[in-house]
Amino acid sequence: MTGRLEFGRRLNRLIARVEAWNYADSDAGARLPVEVARELKALAAAAASPKLKEGVRQARDALDDGLSAEAVAAALYRVRADLDSAGVQGVSPPPPSPSR
């Protein structure tokens, strides 16, 4: 269980990074996609199930195919949903606090 929780934390950090890349005002250049690809490879190696590994592979394929950061993030969200459905608590970040 600890391995899946750590996987979930790493996944959330990567999702946040890809989202920041998606919403950045400037072009990320070549460096960020290379770093994301490296992180995806490490995340796939740490995946606890074939389904999770396949989901991370789909995110990597989206990146390799030159799709948008939004498409990469969407694939990672599916991985997180699969992890959540496997019963790993504390993986998804809490919902945002209501604005006052």
Secondary structure as the mmCIF struct_conf table of DSSP 4:
data_model
#
loop_
_struct_conf.conf_type_id
_struct_conf.id
_struct_conf.beg_label_comp_id
_struct_conf.beg_label_asym_id
_struct_conf.beg_label_seq_id
_struct_conf.end_label_comp_id
_struct_conf.end_label_asym_id
_struct_conf.end_label_seq_id
HELX_RH_AL_P HELX_RH_AL_P1 THR A 2 TYR A 23
BEND BEND1 ASP A 25 SER A 26
TURN_TY1_P TURN_TY1_P1 GLY A 29 ALA A 30
HELX_RH_AL_P HELX_RH_AL_P2 ARG A 31 ALA A 46
BEND BEND2 ALA A 48 SER A 49
HELX_RH_AL_P HELX_RH_AL_P3 PRO A 50 ASP A 64
TURN_TY1_P TURN_TY1_P2 ASP A 65 GLY A 66
HELX_RH_AL_P HELX_RH_AL_P4 ALA A 69 SER A 85
TURN_TY1_P TURN_TY1_P3 ALA A 86 GLY A 87
TURN_TY1_P TURN_TY1_P4 GLN A 89 GLY A 90
BEND BEND3 SER A 92 SER A 92
HELX_LH_PP_P HELX_LH_PP_P1 PRO A 93 SER A 99
#
